[in-house]
Every structure is written in C-alpha cells, then in structure tokens.
Amino acid sequence: MIRARRSKKTKRLPMEEIGNLDDDPEFRAQVLDMIRVLESIPEAA
C-alpha cells in the first residue's frame, strides 16, 4: 500500500492517509486526539 508522507512539523493530515489508519496505531491515536481537539472548539463546527 502506498503511504502518503506526513509532516512532523505541521502535524497535517493528508486525506490519503485516512485510509491507512488501521496500519498505523500511533498515527491513528494522533488523529483521534486531533478530532477531540477540533470537537472541543465550537468554531470548528
């Protein structure tokens, strides 16, 4: 499976990476944390 390169500096989440969450538990945890942070911000909705 081709994996998108992700930037440690910006912590960006390339859309291509979403399909690979099951392959990378550490990255998946980072995404879940990011989602929790976004959900805690009313303006993000």
The first five atom37 places (N, CA, C, CB, O) and aatype in JSON, in Angstrom:
{
  "aatype": [12, 9, 1, 0, 1, 1, 15, 11, 11, 16, 11, 1, 10, 14, 12, 6, 6, 9, 7, 2, 10, 3, 3, 3, 14, 6, 13, 1, 0, 5, 19, 10, 3, 12, 9, 1, 19, 10, 6, 15, 9, 14, 6, 0, 0],
  "atom_mask": [
    [1, 1, 1, 1, 1],
    [1, 1, 1, 1, 1],
    [1, 1, 1, 1, 1],
    [1, 1, 1, 1, 1],
    [1, 1, 1, 1, 1],
    [1, 1, 1, 1, 1],
    [1, 1, 1, 1, 1],
    [1, 1, 1, 1, 1],
    [1, 1, 1, 1, 1],
    [1, 1, 1, 1, 1],
    [1, 1, 1, 1, 1],
    [1, 1, 1, 1, 1],
    [1, 1, 1, 1, 1],
    [1, 1, 1, 1, 1],
    [1, 1, 1, 1, 1],
    [1, 1, 1, 1, 1],
    [1, 1, 1, 1, 1],
    [1, 1, 1, 1, 1],
    [1, 1, 1, 0, 1],
    [1, 1, 1, 1, 1],
    [1, 1, 1, 1, 1],
    [1, 1, 1, 1, 1],
    [1, 1, 1, 1, 1],
    [1, 1, 1, 1, 1],
    [1, 1, 1, 1, 1],
    [1, 1, 1, 1, 1],
    [1, 1, 1, 1, 1],
    [1, 1, 1, 1, 1],
    [1, 1, 1, 1, 1],
    [1, 1, 1, 1, 1],
    [1, 1, 1, 1, 1],
    [1, 1, 1, 1, 1],
    [1, 1, 1, 1, 1],
    [1, 1, 1, 1, 1],
    [1, 1, 1, 1, 1],
    [1, 1, 1, 1, 1],
    [1, 1, 1, 1, 1],
    [1, 1, 1, 1, 1],
    [1, 1, 1, 1, 1],
    [1, 1, 1, 1, 1],
    [1, 1, 1, 1, 1],
    [1, 1, 1, 1, 1],
    [1, 1, 1, 1, 1],
    [1, 1, 1, 1, 1],
    [1, 1, 1, 1, 1]
  ],
  "atom_positions": [
    [[0.84, -1.2, 0.0], [0.0, 0.0, 0.0], [0.88, 1.26, 0.0], [-0.95, 0.0, 1.23], [1.84, 1.35, 0.77]],
    [[0.55, 2.19, -0.85], [1.31, 3.43, -0.91], [0.89, 4.33, 0.25], [1.11, 4.15, -2.27], [-0.3, 4.56, 0.48]],
    [[1.89, 4.83, 0.97], [1.58, 5.68, 2.11], [1.95, 7.12, 1.8], [2.31, 5.2, 3.36], [3.01, 7.4, 1.23]],
    [[1.07, 8.03, 2.18], [1.36, 9.45, 1.99], [2.4, 9.88, 3.02], [0.07, 10.31, 2.11], [2.42, 9.38, 4.14]],
    [[3.24, 10.81, 2.62], [4.23, 11.33, 3.55], [3.56, 12.35, 4.47], [5.43, 11.97, 2.8], [2.84, 13.24, 4.0]],
    [[3.79, 12.21, 5.76], [3.18, 13.19, 6.66], [4.26, 14.03, 7.33], [2.32, 12.49, 7.72], [5.35, 13.55, 7.65]],
    [[3.94, 15.28, 7.55], [4.9, 16.23, 8.09], [4.86, 16.27, 9.6], [4.64, 17.62, 7.53], [3.81, 16.5, 10.2]],
    [[6.02, 16.06, 10.22], [6.09, 16.13, 11.67], [5.99, 17.58, 12.15], [7.4, 15.49, 12.17], [5.59, 17.84, 13.28]],
    [[6.35, 18.51, 11.28], [6.37, 19.92, 11.67], [4.96, 20.49, 11.76], [7.18, 20.73, 10.68], [4.63, 21.17, 12.73]],
    [[4.14, 20.22, 10.76], [2.82, 20.85, 10.71], [1.72, 19.98, 11.31], [2.48, 21.19, 9.29], [0.63, 20.46, 11.58]],
    [[2.01, 18.68, 11.5], [1.01, 17.74, 12.02], [-0.2, 17.68, 11.1], [0.58, 18.15, 13.44], [-1.31, 17.41, 11.55]],
    [[0.01, 17.94, 9.83], [-1.11, 17.91, 8.89], [-1.57, 16.48, 8.62], [-0.72, 18.6, 7.56], [-0.8, 15.53, 8.76]],
    [[-2.83, 16.35, 8.24], [-3.41, 15.05, 7.95], [-3.81, 14.98, 6.48], [-4.63, 14.79, 8.86], [-4.9, 15.43, 6.1]],
    [[-2.92, 14.42, 5.64], [-3.28, 14.26, 4.23], [-4.48, 13.33, 4.1], [-2.07, 13.7, 3.42], [-4.57, 12.32, 4.8]],
    [[-5.4, 13.65, 3.21], [-6.59, 12.84, 3.04], [-6.26, 11.4, 2.67], [-7.48, 13.45, 1.98], [-6.98, 10.48, 3.05]],
    [[-5.16, 11.21, 1.93], [-4.77, 9.86, 1.51], [-4.43, 8.99, 2.72], [-3.58, 9.91, 0.55], [-4.52, 7.76, 2.66]],
    [[-4.04, 9.62, 3.8], [-3.58, 8.89, 4.99], [-4.73, 8.28, 5.78], [-2.78, 9.82, 5.88], [-4.54, 7.32, 6.52]],
    [[-5.94, 8.84, 5.61], [-7.09, 8.39, 6.38], [-7.39, 6.91, 6.14], [-8.31, 9.22, 6.04], [-7.8, 6.2, 7.07]],
    [[-7.19, 6.43, 4.94], [-7.46, 5.04, 4.61], [-6.45, 4.08, 5.22], [0.0, 0.0, 0.0], [-6.64, 2.87, 5.18]],
    [[-5.37, 4.61, 5.78], [-4.3, 3.77, 6.31], [-4.25, 3.72, 7.83], [-2.97, 4.25, 5.79], [-3.29, 3.23, 8.42]],
    [[-5.31, 4.24, 8.48], [-5.28, 4.34, 9.94], [-5.06, 2.99, 10.61], [-6.56, 4.95, 10.45], [-4.34, 2.91, 11.61]],
    [[-5.67, 1.93, 10.09], [-5.55, 0.62, 10.72], [-4.13, 0.08, 10.63], [-6.52, -0.35, 10.08], [-3.76, -0.82, 11.38]],
    [[-3.33, 0.62, 9.7], [-1.97, 0.14, 9.53], [-1.0, 0.82, 10.49], [-1.51, 0.36, 8.09], [0.14, 0.37, 10.66]],
    [[-1.45, 1.91, 11.13], [-0.53, 2.71, 11.94], [-1.22, 3.16, 13.24], [-0.04, 3.94, 11.13], [-1.78, 4.26, 13.3]],
    [[-1.17, 2.32, 14.27], [-1.85, 2.62, 15.54], [-1.41, 3.96, 16.14], [-1.57, 1.51, 16.55], [-2.23, 4.69, 16.7]],
    [[-0.13, 4.28, 16.02], [0.37, 5.54, 16.58], [-0.27, 6.73, 15.87], [1.9, 5.62, 16.48], [-0.71, 7.7, 16.5]],
    [[-0.31, 6.65, 14.53], [-0.9, 7.73, 13.75], [-2.39, 7.83, 14.02], [-0.64, 7.52, 12.25], [-2.95, 8.93, 14.11]],
    [[-3.03, 6.67, 14.15], [-4.47, 6.66, 14.44], [-4.75, 7.38, 15.75], [-5.0, 5.21, 14.5], [-5.72, 8.13, 15.86]],
    [[-3.9, 7.16, 16.75], [-4.07, 7.83, 18.04], [-3.94, 9.33, 17.89], [-3.03, 7.3, 19.06], [-4.66, 10.1, 18.52]],
    [[-2.99, 9.75, 17.03], [-2.81, 11.18, 16.8], [-4.05, 11.78, 16.15], [-1.57, 11.43, 15.92], [-4.47, 12.89, 16.49]],
    [[-4.64, 11.04, 15.21], [-5.85, 11.53, 14.53], [-7.0, 11.64, 15.52], [-6.23, 10.58, 13.36], [-7.74, 12.63, 15.51]],
    [[-7.16, 10.63, 16.37], [-8.25, 10.67, 17.34], [-8.07, 11.84, 18.29], [-8.33, 9.35, 18.13], [-9.04, 12.49, 18.67]],
    [[-6.83, 12.11, 18.68], [-6.57, 13.26, 19.55], [-6.91, 14.55, 18.82], [-5.09, 13.29, 20.01], [-7.49, 15.47, 19.41]],
    [[-6.55, 14.63, 17.54], [-6.82, 15.82, 16.75], [-8.33, 16.05, 16.64], [-6.19, 15.7, 15.33], [-8.81, 17.18, 16.76]],
    [[-9.07, 14.97, 16.42], [-10.53, 15.07, 16.31], [-11.13, 15.57, 17.61], [-11.14, 13.7, 15.93], [-12.03, 16.41, 17.6]],
    [[-10.63, 15.06, 18.75], [-11.14, 15.52, 20.05], [-10.88, 17.01, 20.24], [-10.49, 14.72, 21.19], [-11.74, 17.73, 20.75]],
    [[-9.7, 17.47, 19.83], [-9.37, 18.89, 19.96], [-10.31, 19.73, 19.1], [-7.9, 19.15, 19.58], [-10.82, 20.76, 19.54]],
    [[-10.52, 19.28, 17.87], [-11.4, 20.04, 16.97], [-12.83, 20.08, 17.5], [-11.38, 19.43, 15.57], [-13.5, 21.11, 17.41]],
    [[-13.28, 18.95, 18.06], [-14.65, 18.9, 18.58], [-14.82, 19.81, 19.79], [-15.03, 17.47, 18.94], [-15.93, 20.25, 20.1]],
    [[-13.72, 20.09, 20.48], [-13.8, 20.94, 21.68], [-13.85, 22.42, 21.32], [-12.61, 20.67, 22.59], [-14.05, 23.27, 22.19]],
    [[-13.67, 22.73, 20.02], [-13.69, 24.12, 19.57], [-15.01, 24.4, 18.83], [-12.47, 24.43, 18.64], [-15.22, 23.87, 17.74]],
    [[-15.89, 25.21, 19.42], [-17.21, 25.49, 18.8], [-17.09, 26.03, 17.38], [-17.97, 26.49, 19.66], [-17.91, 25.7, 16.52]],
    [[-16.07, 26.84, 17.11], [-15.91, 27.44, 15.79], [-15.59, 26.41, 14.7], [-14.82, 28.48, 15.83], [-15.76, 26.68, 13.51]],
    [[-15.14, 25.23, 15.11], [-14.76, 24.21, 14.14], [-15.97, 23.57, 13.48], [-13.91, 23.14, 14.82], [-15.85, 22.92, 12.44]],
    [[-17.14, 23.75, 14.08], [-18.35, 23.14, 13.53], [-18.87, 23.99, 12.38], [-19.44, 22.98, 14.62], [-19.88, 23.66, 11.77]]
  ]
}
